[in-house]
Amino acid sequence: MISIIIPRYYSQLTISECLRSLTAQKTEEKFEILVINSSSDETHKIVREYFPTVQFIQLKKRVFAGAARNIGIQKSQGDRVAFIDADCIPSSDWLSKIISWHRKGYRVVGGSIANGSHENIFSKAEYPLEILEFSPRNAKREVKFVSAANCSFSREIFDNQGLFPDIRAGEDLVLCHKIAEKGEKIIFDPDIKVSHKNEINFKQYVKKQIMHGKHSYEIRQMEKLSGSFMNNPLVLSLLLPLFPFIRAMRVIWRSIHLKNKLMYDIMSTFPLFFLGCVMWSSGYAKGYAEQLLNRKEL
């Protein structure tokens, strides 16, 4: 059996479509669905009235997505555990394709994330900054990490390597880094597809990029990830003014290397795209500044 875990926080507008697509999956594999909710909106009524077979776990306080997924892992029964976000809609063969890769021997499987809000200009600008590595146009290949919005793990991975770290963002990257360091092979298949509903506004766009920049600094303090050298105080002080340009060029280079045809989105939203790079860089600087303040307080 495979368990499907959905961490959620105020997603009542998207949870129905997500669950409708999951319960209609075309597979002979037995599966269960668990929703781990840490908000107080109407989701519990929607799930209990329209999706009675779904296990609904209500938490007493808000938790980050990684902690919610960990609760789901502990409550679930499957020997494989798949993850999807509440604002993502899976294709009808999503689960069958995941299971197919597990049967081929891969214990960590990831899929692609399409932009389900492509007409939203802020979502369009944000997509290459956050979802670049998981575009449906990327090639099928072994990778170093997958997105927790669309992935699956054999349960023995958690038994042997531990659970998701309880951090605000990047918990999937940190976990996958540890797994890959131990020699685990991770497969990415763009045909394992979900569509992400991302109707954001300008304020949300700016806040998200600052948040992601801040936590990019923090997780590079936790793990020796790609680009960790930037956390060296001397390197950081010298390169910080160039960070927006470095980030923009890195995203553009990766898009060209992956041949995922995202250059049109980047160029057509370039002022917003570059503003996102600026905000991400300010968040990175914020992470460094907060660490210095904490050291002084100690």
PyMOL commands that set and color helices and strands:
alter all, ss='L'
color gray80, all
select helices_A, chain A and resi 15-23+43-50+65-75+94-103+121-130+132-134+155-161+171-181+202-222+228-231+233-258+263-268+270-297
alter helices_A, ss='H'
color red, helices_A
select strands_A, chain A and resi 2-8+31-37+55-58+80-84+88-90+108-115+141-143+150-154+186-196
alter strands_A, ss='S'
color yellow, strands_A
deselect
rebuild
show_as cartoon
